[in-house]
Amino acid sequence: MKAPLTPEALLAAIATASIGNVPCTTADISVVCSNLVIIDLNRQIVQLAHHSVREYFIRTQQSLFSAPVANSLLASICIKASSRGPPDNGSLQQQAKGFFFYAATHWASHFESSKVTKKEERLFQDMLSFVFEDEDYDVSLSFEAWLEIAKEIATLLPRDHPMKPALDAIPNETSSPLFLAAVFGIDGLLTLLSESESDIDWDQRNDLGHTALYVAVATGHLSTVTTLIEKGAELNIECGAYGSPLHVACFRGYEEIVEKLLQNGASPKCGSKFQSAVQAASHGGHEDIVLGLIRYDATIDSEDDYEQVIQIATEYGFIRVIDQLLRPEFKRFIDKETPDKNKMRLAKAIKGGQLFVLQRQLSKTSSDAKDIFPKDAVAIAALYDHTDIVKYLLEQGLDIEAEGQFGTPLRSACLMNHKSTVEELLQRGANVNTEERNGNALYVAAVKGHTDIVRILLEEGADLHQKTGSSGTALQAAAYYGHKLVVERLLDAGANVHAEGSSPDAFHAAAEVPLRAARSQVQQSSTLAIQAALSGGFSWKG
């Protein structure tokens, strides 16, 4: 079950499954299931008497109590209840704790979890009988009624309910089961639709304006995505909160789906939310996706593309991406100045934490350390958390503010959550409020959710309201990425919830991306309101 089982719901399920009209009461359940199941009358919940009962069933009767079998049984009874319609005893809202409400909400989810895929299987036939009227595959009146009910249920569910986005995505103008198949990955249903409707529009929109391909991608169903592509669904189409099928796949980290879309001609630059697929993947925090994208020819085909990816990797701390971009295949975009090979070797030694190599190199020359070591030597050491090398280089007179690939030494250390290096730099006078277009130290710590680093920076006088980075303020960055503890820390320090950044305020930042959407109700204080925003679920809307 995907919700606590109430006695009322259990009795309704038994009545739905029963042959004939045999009455059953909670007392009957207690007698029949003595010592196995208990009914908590105070909480109105039916549950196993002890966790050992569950363990016993799973151990001794695994084939009968496996997840697929359990979901098959639940799907079957929920389909029957949904096809019969709601009981005539009040509005849906009044029936929210009843079995029909549960069945209408969850039947498709149980069907998906049952792993039933073959048309010949009994459960698949039950589903088809519910969805279609006859062998001509005309949509049944029961299914049309359920679509309306599902739409109403979606309005009654709290915003963070796991089934709300699915129920929001299914309704459509033609009452087609296409979006049901896309949301829950029912490929067999897609096949039947193609056989029954030669002129089916695979790019039709649901009530939210999304295509079936977008929905299938957003829910991570690779096989369904493949089927829709084979049917001719358009890949380069703008829709959804993330802008396009490819961009939602990049944002959510579906690597195989990203690869499938690219192989079939998806454009990295098609989308209304992000400028590129790289930006979408970066906003989702998926460095592996970015690495895959930059190996794809169409991602970087100009100096502007190259510079954009460099800037994104710098902002999000993607070291492997930077390393990849410095490889020979990208040399046509790299500064043509001849690099100092000795400084390159020293930079490698710094990355490897080889302090003795640096000391030896300096002892062999009378030149100033500033002329021997790379200009960004301190930033490199800070990025790789070599605090001893940071100390040594600063003692030799190197600049504590000299920027490297990931900004100043302090920003680099904050980006990677290197607490000891951050403390060392601050003790030696590093500027906590630098102007950096990709976000200063406090901003990147907020983006990454490094609560301790945020605390340290605030104690050192970091400016809460400085506008920097793509989100604008540290609070908006933390809210956007769902870092609740960082939000609390910033609010406690006096951050202005209503300060404008890339979003009108922190509330909008928290709700802007559906995966981190705000709850609908407004809390009594700013702190509680932002916390509510961060603890919400996601919706297809937007």
Backbone hydrogen bonds, N-H to C=O, Kabsch-Sander energy under -0.5 kcal/mol:
donor,donor_aa,acceptor,acceptor_aa,energy
6,T,4,P,-0.6
10,L,6,T,-2.4
11,L,7,P,-2.5
12,A,8,E,-2.0
13,A,9,A,-2.4
14,I,10,L,-2.5
15,A,11,L,-2.4
16,T,12,A,-2.1
17,A,13,A,-2.1
18,S,14,I,-1.6
20,G,18,S,-0.6
22,V,20,G,-0.8
29,I,25,T,-1.7
30,S,26,T,-2.1
31,V,27,A,-2.0
32,V,28,D,-2.9
33,C,29,I,-2.6
34,S,31,V,-1.2
36,L,33,C,-2.3
37,V,33,C,-2.3
38,I,47,Q,-3.0
40,D,38,I,-0.6
40,D,45,I,-2.9
41,L,39,I,-1.1
44,Q,40,D,-1.5
45,I,40,D,-1.6
46,V,5,L,-3.5
47,Q,38,I,-2.4
47,Q,45,I,-0.5
49,A,36,L,-3.0
53,V,50,H,-1.5
54,R,50,H,-0.9
55,E,51,H,-2.1
56,Y,52,S,-2.4
57,F,53,V,-2.4
58,I,54,R,-2.5
59,R,55,E,-2.2
60,T,56,Y,-2.8
61,Q,57,F,-2.4
64,L,61,Q,-1.0
65,F,61,Q,-1.6
66,S,62,Q,-0.5
70,A,66,S,-2.7
71,N,67,A,-2.8
72,S,68,P,-2.1
73,L,69,V,-2.3
74,L,70,A,-2.4
75,A,71,N,-3.0
76,S,72,S,-2.4
77,I,73,L,-2.2
78,C,74,L,-2.4
79,I,75,A,-2.5
80,K,76,S,-1.9
81,A,77,I,-2.1
82,S,78,C,-2.5
83,S,79,I,-2.4
84,R,80,K,-1.4
85,G,81,A,-1.0
89,N,87,P,-1.9
95,Q,91,S,-1.0
95,Q,92,L,-0.6
96,A,93,Q,-1.1
98,G,95,Q,-2.6
102,Y,98,G,-1.5
103,A,99,F,-3.3
104,A,100,F,-3.1
105,T,101,F,-1.5
106,H,102,Y,-2.6
107,W,103,A,-2.0
110,H,106,H,-2.4
111,F,107,W,-2.2
112,E,108,A,-2.4
113,S,109,S,-2.1
114,S,110,H,-1.1
114,S,111,F,-0.6
115,K,112,E,-1.2
116,V,111,F,-0.7
121,E,118,K,-1.4
125,Q,121,E,-2.0
126,D,122,R,-2.3
127,M,123,L,-2.4
128,L,124,F,-2.5
129,S,125,Q,-2.5
130,F,126,D,-1.4
131,V,127,M,-2.4
132,F,128,L,-3.1
133,E,138,D,-4.0
137,Y,134,D,-1.8
140,S,131,V,-2.6
144,E,140,S,-2.1
145,A,141,L,-2.4
146,W,142,S,-2.4
147,L,143,F,-2.5
148,E,144,E,-1.6
149,I,145,A,-2.3
150,A,146,W,-3.7
151,K,147,L,-1.9
152,E,148,E,-1.8
153,I,149,I,-3.0
154,A,150,A,-2.3
155,T,151,K,-1.0
156,L,152,E,-1.0
156,L,153,I,-0.9
157,L,153,I,-1.8
161,H,158,P,-2.1
164,K,161,H,-1.4
167,L,163,M,-2.5
168,D,164,K,-2.3
169,A,165,P,-1.4
170,I,166,A,-1.0
175,S,172,N,-1.4
179,F,176,S,-0.6
181,A,177,P,-2.3
182,A,178,L,-1.8
183,V,179,F,-2.6
184,F,180,L,-1.9
185,G,181,A,-0.9
186,I,181,A,-1.7
187,D,185,G,-1.4
189,L,186,I,-0.7
190,L,186,I,-1.2
191,T,187,D,-2.1
192,L,188,G,-2.0
193,L,189,L,-2.1
194,S,190,L,-2.2
195,E,191,T,-1.8
196,S,192,L,-2.0
197,E,193,L,-2.2
200,I,197,E,-1.4
202,W,200,I,-1.0
204,Q,201,D,-1.4
206,N,210,H,-2.3
207,D,171,P,-2.5
209,G,206,N,-2.0
212,A,204,Q,-0.5
215,V,211,T,-2.1
216,A,212,A,-2.8
217,V,213,L,-2.5
218,A,214,Y,-2.8
219,T,215,V,-1.7
220,G,217,V,-1.5
221,H,216,A,-2.2
222,L,220,G,-1.2
225,V,221,H,-2.5
226,T,222,L,-2.6
227,T,223,S,-2.3
228,L,224,T,-2.6
229,I,225,V,-2.3
230,E,226,T,-2.3
231,K,227,T,-1.6
232,G,229,I,-1.2
233,A,228,L,-2.6
237,I,235,L,-1.6
239,C,237,I,-0.6
239,C,243,G,-1.1
243,G,240,G,-1.2
248,V,244,S,-2.1
249,A,245,P,-1.9
250,C,246,L,-2.3
251,F,247,H,-2.5
252,R,248,V,-2.1
253,G,249,A,-0.7
253,G,250,C,-0.6
254,Y,249,A,-2.2
255,E,253,G,-1.6
258,V,254,Y,-2.5
259,E,255,E,-2.3
260,K,256,E,-2.3
261,L,257,I,-2.7
262,L,258,V,-2.4
263,Q,259,E,-2.5
264,N,260,K,-1.2
265,G,262,L,-1.6
266,A,261,L,-2.6
270,C,267,S,-1.5
271,G,269,K,-0.6
277,A,268,P,-1.3
280,A,276,S,-1.9
281,A,277,A,-2.6
282,S,278,V,-2.3
283,H,279,Q,-2.5
284,G,280,A,-1.4
285,G,282,S,-1.1
286,H,281,A,-2.7
287,E,285,G,-0.9
290,V,286,H,-1.7
291,L,287,E,-2.6
292,G,288,D,-2.0
293,L,289,I,-2.4
294,I,290,V,-2.4
295,R,291,L,-0.7
296,Y,293,L,-1.6
297,D,295,R,-0.5
299,T,296,Y,-2.1
300,I,296,Y,-0.6
301,D,299,T,-0.5
306,Y,302,S,-2.2
307,E,303,E,-2.7
308,Q,304,D,-2.3
309,V,305,D,-2.3
310,I,306,Y,-2.3
311,Q,307,E,-2.4
312,I,308,Q,-2.4
313,A,309,V,-2.8
314,T,310,I,-2.2
315,E,311,Q,-2.3
316,Y,312,I,-2.2
317,G,313,A,-1.0
318,F,313,A,-2.1
319,I,317,G,-1.4
322,I,318,F,-1.9
323,D,319,I,-2.5
324,Q,320,R,-2.1
325,L,321,V,-2.3
326,L,322,I,-1.0
326,L,323,D,-0.6
327,R,324,Q,-1.5
330,F,327,R,-2.1
331,K,328,P,-2.2
333,F,330,F,-2.0
334,I,330,F,-0.6
334,I,331,K,-0.7
341,K,339,P,-0.9
344,M,340,D,-2.0
345,R,341,K,-2.0
346,L,342,N,-2.1
347,A,343,K,-2.4
348,K,344,M,-1.8
349,A,345,R,-1.8
350,I,346,L,-2.3
351,K,347,A,-2.3
352,G,348,K,-1.8
353,G,350,I,-1.5
354,Q,349,A,-2.6
355,L,353,G,-1.6
357,V,354,Q,-0.6
358,L,354,Q,-1.4
359,Q,355,L,-2.5
360,R,356,F,-2.4
361,Q,357,V,-2.4
362,L,358,L,-2.2
363,S,359,Q,-1.9
364,K,360,R,-1.0
365,T,362,L,-1.3
371,D,368,D,-1.6
372,I,368,D,-1.1
373,F,369,A,-2.5
377,A,374,P,-1.9
380,I,376,D,-2.3
381,A,377,A,-2.3
382,A,378,V,-2.5
383,L,379,A,-2.3
384,Y,380,I,-1.6
385,D,382,A,-1.2
386,H,381,A,-2.6
387,T,385,D,-1.2
390,V,386,H,-2.1
391,K,387,T,-2.5
392,Y,388,D,-2.2
393,L,389,I,-2.9
394,L,390,V,-2.2
395,E,391,K,-2.2
396,Q,392,Y,-1.2
397,G,394,L,-1.5
398,L,393,L,-2.1
402,A,399,D,-0.7
404,G,407,G,-3.1
407,G,404,G,-1.6
412,S,408,T,-2.7
413,A,409,P,-2.3
414,C,410,L,-2.5
415,L,411,R,-2.6
416,M,412,S,-1.4
417,N,414,C,-1.0
418,H,413,A,-2.6
419,K,417,N,-1.3
422,V,418,H,-2.4
423,E,419,K,-2.5
424,E,420,S,-2.1
425,L,421,T,-2.5
426,L,422,V,-2.3
427,Q,423,E,-2.3
428,R,424,E,-1.3
429,G,426,L,-1.6
430,A,425,L,-2.3
434,T,431,N,-0.5
436,E,434,T,-0.8
439,G,436,E,-2.1
444,V,440,N,-2.5
445,A,441,A,-1.9
446,A,442,L,-2.0
447,V,443,Y,-2.5
448,K,444,V,-2.1
449,G,445,A,-0.8
450,H,445,A,-2.5
451,T,449,G,-1.5
454,V,450,H,-2.3
455,R,451,T,-2.4
456,I,452,D,-2.4
457,L,453,I,-2.5
458,L,454,V,-2.4
459,E,455,R,-2.3
460,E,456,I,-1.2
461,G,458,L,-1.6
462,A,457,L,-2.2
464,L,462,A,-0.7
466,Q,463,D,-0.9
468,T,466,Q,-0.6
468,T,472,G,-2.6
472,G,468,T,-0.5
472,G,469,G,-0.6
473,T,471,S,-0.7
474,A,464,L,-0.5
477,A,473,T,-2.2
478,A,474,A,-2.5
479,A,475,L,-2.6
480,Y,476,Q,-2.7
481,Y,477,A,-2.0
482,G,479,A,-1.0
483,H,478,A,-2.4
484,K,482,G,-1.4
487,V,483,H,-2.3
488,E,484,K,-2.5
489,R,485,L,-2.2
490,L,486,V,-2.7
491,L,487,V,-2.7
492,D,488,E,-2.6
493,A,489,R,-1.3
494,G,491,L,-1.5
495,A,490,L,-2.5
497,V,495,A,-0.7
499,A,496,N,-1.4
501,G,503,S,-2.7
502,S,471,S,-2.7
503,S,471,S,-0.5
506,A,497,V,-2.8
509,A,505,D,-1.8
510,A,506,A,-2.3
511,A,507,F,-1.7
512,E,508,H,-1.6
513,V,509,A,-0.6
516,R,513,V,-2.6
517,A,514,P,-1.6
517,A,537,G,-1.2
529,A,525,S,-2.3
530,I,526,S,-2.4
531,Q,527,T,-2.4
532,A,528,L,-2.4
533,A,529,A,-2.0
534,L,530,I,-2.2
535,S,531,Q,-1.7
536,G,533,A,-0.8
